[in-house]
Amino acid sequence: MAPLLSCQGVAGGYGKLTVVQDIDLVADAGTVVAMLGPNGAGKTTLMLTLAGLLSRHGGEVSVSGEPLPSGKPAAASAAGVVLVPDDRALFTGLTVRENVAAAARKGAAFDDEIREMFPALATRWNNKAGSLSGGEQQQLAMARAIVQKPKVLLIDEMSMGLAPLIVENLLPVVRSVADRTGAVVVLVEQHIHLALEVADQVMVLVHGHPVLRGSAADLAADPGRLESAYLGEVSSTRSR
């Protein structure tokens, strides 16, 4: 059986400028992949490329064994690739329920599922999104993605602008989404130790190149390797 998400030699960037390259990634259903690296490493560029919002400069991406065309966001969405962008992209003048309804498939029931998964949103169901706290807005952005029934869920900088305690409460939801839905979740996150707690795989990007990859458990047990990767001191891209 083909992996749910497969990337082979993926490269991407802006115009003629290649920002990220040599991305090889294989993930089965229910896998959380933590995409780590310093600012400017190319993580967001990679997410936009996988979502079809940027054309690939090279390589192949497939979902459930079916190749995705390059630079075609509608095709990526139809294949089940859903992006939660770092700006959340909410309709701040609409209520929580209206935001979720706008993203849900026509006629799909979602109230009970979302209320159960995000209890904080259940209490703000009829409040406008613009009145929510930062943490609640991030939950709403994730809820909008989940009702689209993603096969591959891309979450870019979930913790941006949020206090560490809020992030600590949000990240287990990522694990729950993967476990409950079977989606592959690719998570860009700056809180490294929190990301390692919910991830199965880790890839570290530095200057657009993968410099380290391996299991989250192995790398959590050897933090020195992660530190060396961030400093560009790792020559092997595989966890030992």
N, C-alpha and C positions, 0 to 999 in steps of 0.2 A: 504494500500500500504506500502511495506517495505521501511524503510529509505534507502537513497542512500549509506550511510556508517554506518556500525554498528560494534563496537568493544565491546567484552564482556570478562572481566577478562584477558586482554592481558598482557603477560609478555614476556620480551625478554632480550637478553644479548649476551655474547661472550663465546662460549664453555659451561662450567658448571657454569659460573658466570652470575647470573641474575642481570641486571642493572635496569630494569624498570618493574613494575608489577602493577596489580590491575587497569588496564586502561579500563574504561567503557566510550564509546562515541557513541552517536547517532546523525547523521546529515542528514538533508534532502537536496534535490537539491538546489544549490545556496547559501549554507551556508559557511561562512568563520569562521574557528575555529582558534583562536590564541593560540598557545602552548607556554606558558611562563615559566620562571624559571631561577634560577642562573646557571652559568657555572657548568657543571658536573652533572646536574639534570637528565640526561637521555633522553633529547629531541631528539638528533640526533639518538640515539639507537632506540627510538620508530619509527622514520621516516623510518629507514632502515628495521625495522621489518615489518612495514606496507607495504613497497615496496617489501617484499619477499627476500631482500638481506641478512637478518639474519633470522634464524629459530626461531619461537616462542617457548618460554619455557612453554607456557600455554595460554589458552583462544582461542577465535574465532574471526575471522574477516570476514565480508561479504560485498559485493558490490551489490546493487540492489537485496538483498535477497539471493544471491548466495555465499556460503562459499568459501573463498580463502584457498588454501593449504598453509601450512607453508613452508617458505624457498624456494619458487619457484618464482623467479623474472619474468620469462617468463609468468607464469600463472597470476601473478598480473598485468603485462603489458597488457595481452590479455583481462583482466577484466576491463581495463581502469584506472589503478593506475599508475600515472606518477610522478617521483621524480625529482625535481630540486635540485641537491646536492649543498653543501656549496662551493665546488670548481668550480662549473659551468660546468665543463666537456665539454668545447668547443674545436673544431678543429681550433686552432689558425692560421694554415696555409691556411685555406679555407676562402672564402669570407662570408659575412653575409648571402647572399642568399644560398650559398652552404651549410652552416651550417643548415639552416632551411630546405632545400630540403632533407638533409640527414636524418632528423627526421620525415619528412612528410610521410604520407601513399603514396604508389606508385600511381602516376597519379593524386594525389590530388592537386587542385589549392589552393594556399595560399598567393600569392603575395599581392593582394589587402587587404586581411584581416589583415595581419601582418603589412603592411605599415600604415594602418589606426590606428591600435591599438598602434603601436610604431613609431611615426613620426620621432624620432631621428634615428632609424634604416633605414628608407626610404632614408635618405640623405647619408647613408654609405653602401648602398645595395651591392656595388661591392668592398668594402674595406675588407681586411683580418681581421678576428676576433681579431688577436693579436694586431692590431693597434687601437682598440677601447679603450675608457676610461672604468674605472671600472663600472660605471653606465650603459654604453652602453652594456658592456659584460653581465651584469645581465639581461638587457632587452632581449638580444639575447638568453640567457639561458631560460628565460621564454617563448620566442617566439617558441623555439624548443619544449618545453613541450606542448604549446597550439596547435600546428599543429598536435599533436598526438591525439587530441580530447579526453582529459581525462574526466573520470567521477569523479575521485578523484585526485586532484593535490596537491602534497606534496612539499612545498617550505621550504628548510632548510637554515636558517640564510641568508636571502636575503640581509641584510644590511652589511654583513661582509666586512670590508675594505672600506666601503663607507662613505662619509660625510653625516651628518644628513640631510642636505638640499636635497641631492640626494635621500635619503631614503624617505623623505617627498613627493617627486614627484613620486616615484615608487609605494608606497603602494596603492594609489588609483587605480592603474592598477589591483591590486589583487582583489579589490572590483568589478571592471568592468568585469574581467574574470568570476567571480562567477555569476554576474548578466546576462551577455551576453550568457554564455555557459551552465549555470545550474550546473556546476561542484561543488563539495564540495572541498573547499580549506583549507588545514591544513597548517598553517603558523607558523614556528618557528621564533621568532623575539625578539631582545633585546631592541628595542625602544618601551617601553611599551605603552606610551600615543599615539603614532602613530598607533600601532597595534589595540588599542581599538577603534580608529576612523573608522576602516574598518571592524572590526570583528563583528560577531553575538554572538558567544560563546567564552568563555575563559576557559582554563584549565591551572593550575599552577602545575608544577612538582618540587618537592624538594627531593633529594636523591632517585630518581626513583619512588616516590609515588605521586599520585595526592592529593594535599592538599587543593585545592580550585577549584571550577568550577561554572560557572554561566553565565548570559548574560553579554555581553560587556558593555551594557548601564548601568546596575546596578553596575558593578564593577568600571566603570569610574566615577560614582557618589559617590563612597565610596572608594577612593584611600587608605585609612587606612587599609582596608581589604587586599588589594594586598600587601602592605608593610608588614603586619603581616604574610602573607603567605610566602613571600620570607624569612622572618626571622624564619619560622617554628613555628609560634605562633597560627596557625589556626587549630582547632580541627575538624571542620565540613568541608566537601568537597562540600557543596552546598551553593550557594549565598542566603542570606536572603533578 
